[in-house]
Amino acid sequence: MRRWAVFLTASFALFMAAIESSIIATALPTVSQELGAGLNWGSWVVTIYFLGQTVSLPVAGRITDRFGAKPVFLWAAGIFTLASLGCGLAPSLVTLILFRAIQAVAGGAFMPCVVRVLATTFEDESDRAIGLTTTVWTVGVMVGPLLGGAFLELGFWRGVFLINVPLGLIFLVFGFRLPRSGTVETSPVDVLGAGLFGMTMVAALLAINELGATAPSPVVLCTLCVLAVGGLTVFLRRAGRIRHSIIPMALLGQRPYRTINMTALVYGMGSVGFATLLPLLAESRFDMSALESGTLLTSRAVVMLVTSSVTSAILDRTGFRRPMALGFTLLAASLIISGLIPKNVDATLALSIASGLAGLGIGIAVPSFSSTGLSEAGSNISALTGLRGMFMTLGATFGVSVTTVLTAQSSDEGSSLAHAFVAAGLVTLALLWMVRRLPERPTRRPSDSDISPAQAAASAE
């Protein structure tokens, strides 16, 4: 299979999964109303997708390393397509959330598979290929609300899920033609750890949701907090004792991986999480229609696609740090501007400009951030990618969850969202300090036989 065909197939998988992370954003008020739920519970349609990916990304990285990318890729594509059908036919909010969780687990498996396939196919040029496909993911996140708005204008919100069914079937055909990437380890997959981690995150999110209730129950809230803190403690102690934890502790605690993961956490909140909330800000604060609010992200997607292509081509000359510092600064400025736009003005132009500024920042920062640390990871490349993606979606999950709970409690949802955007922009500025601690340039990419997981961890010191 030609390299460009591999690249397009991999990009389409990421694009399809990314769209589903944000396509529901414009439809969230409608879905909540039609299925008889408040915004704090309706937002679980968004947060459960991020949470499912958070859990599945590191697991998928391990499974990919053990069984190879192609079979995992095909299974993920099939499950994603069936789960999308279930979402489109869901009769209740609980059913919809359940199928969204399954859809998210399958969608989260795409990223480690894609990285392994591209690393094998493109070899010395894999930094650029991986950088571009990660940008495709982000573009998908931006395009999603536009498609969601279009389906709402047609009066058919279920189409945001059903569109994946024919696309998924076509995609499976191309997936069978992907090259085999081989396996690099035979260690067992930590399914128990994945379940423990998932239950811990669910307990934490339910606790946040309970805080947003009209009359939160102290007993329920305390129980959920104990489960979250206790589950996290047990999970971390267990992960430190076993060799093949769902989260490789060597990649979690050693430099530069520790900084990479923390950067992904903050970036996920500011970029992915608040991109999902921008249409909600436009609808609740400025009374825009679903289609108008979704259109706001068009400028963001176009600018980002062009900018990321240029940035990926010149990474060898610029290094990693300068593009990330500039890009994250622009992203922070965009969030702050979005939150400071006066309520009593026609904000379409202002929000479009702020959205385009975010696209410029993300397009500059993402290619270099996506490639950071991969050349030092060796046989841990899929695990590192899964871990970085996990922290990114974790940031988005809690960013969306906390913001929607606070907004649901406010008498003025639009103003509360605006304040949240300003706060997110200020937090995003912390990335400038983190960038200084990241690797400046890629080194020679070791082959799978060059380095073991233990050596990869030791080399990060």
Secondary structure, DSSP 4 states (H G I P E B T S, - for coil): --HHHHHHHHHHHHHHHHHHHHTTTTTHHHHHHHTT--HHHHTHHHHHHHHHHHHHHHHHHHHHHHH-HHHHHHHHHHHHHHHHHHHHH-SSHHHHHHHHHHHHHHHHTHHHHHHHHHHHHHGGGHHHHHHHHHHHHHHHHHHHHHHHHHHHHTT-TTHHHHTHHHHHHHHHHHHTTSPP------PPP-HHHHHHHHHHHHHHHHHHHHHTSSS--HHHHHHHHHHHHHHHHHHHHHHHHSSS-SS-HHHHHSTTHHHHHHHHHHHIIIIIIHHHHHHHHHHHHH---HHHHHHHHHHHHHHHHHHHHHHHHTHHHH-SHHHHHHHHHHHHHHHHHHHHS-TTS--HHHHHHHHHHHHHHHHHHHHHHHHTTHHHHGGGHHHHHHHHHHHHHHHHHHHHHHHHHHHHHSS-HHHHHHHHHHHHHHHHTTHHHHHTTS-SS--PPPPTTT--HHHHHHHT-
